[in-house]
Amino acid sequence: MTKNFLTPHQQNELKKNPYVKAVSNKAITYTDEFKRLFIAQSETGKLPREIFEEAGFDVEAIGITRIHRAGTRWRTAYKKR
């Protein structure tokens, strides 16, 4: 778990993104659609940061560590299926 908490303002901004299911001060839950999009674009060689930015996310607010961990989880789950 990250020690970088999301501010109420950051949470409100994230909630506006169609790829976000839920958000709290500690966690962001992404839609399955975004996870599939991430995997597909990742397989073409696109960097995680680029994928998130193009999907309308504020990478600085989310944090690069949080982005990389999410990507790792999603790729691992995808390979298991």
N, C-alpha and C positions, 0 to 999 in steps of 0.2 A: 504494500500500500504506500502511496506517496505521502510525503509530509507537506507537500504544496497544496494547500486547500484552495478551493475556488471561492472567490468572493461572491456575494449576492448578485452584483452586477454581471460578473462573468457567467454565473449560472443562468441568469435571465437571457443573456446573449446566446448561450448555447441552446437554450430551449427553443429559440427561434429557428434553429437549423432543422430542416426536415429529416436529417439523418440521425437525430437524437431522440431516443425513446424517453429517457429520464436523466435527470442530473441532480446531484446533491453537492455539498461542499467537498466531499471526498471522491466521488465517482461519477463517471459518465457512462450511460448505457446507450450503445449505438444500435441502430436498426439492422436487421439481417440484410436488408438491401445494401446498406453501406459496407457491411462486412464482405459481401460478395463483390461489390465494386472494388474494394480495397484489394482483395485477392486477385481479381482479374487484372487490375492495373499493376499490381506488384509483380505479377508473372511476366509482364512486358518490360520490366526493368525500371519502372518508375519508383522513385524514392518515397518512403512513407510520408515525409514532410510535404512533398509535392502533392500527393494524393489528398491529404488532409486540407491543404491550402486550396486546391481546386474544388473541393467539396464545400468551401465556405467557412472553414474553421480558422479561428485565431490560434495559430500554432504557439505563439508566445504565451497565451493564456493557458492553454492545455498543458504545455510543457513537452519537450522532445522525448523525455524519458517515458512519460505516459503513452505517447504515440508509439514508440518502439516496442514497449511491452504489449500494448494492444495488438500490434501487428504480429508479433511473435506468437501470441496466444491464438490468433485467428488462423495463421498459417499452419500451426501445429494441429489445430482442430480440423482444418481442411485436409491435411495429409492423412489423418486418421480415418477419414470418411471415404 
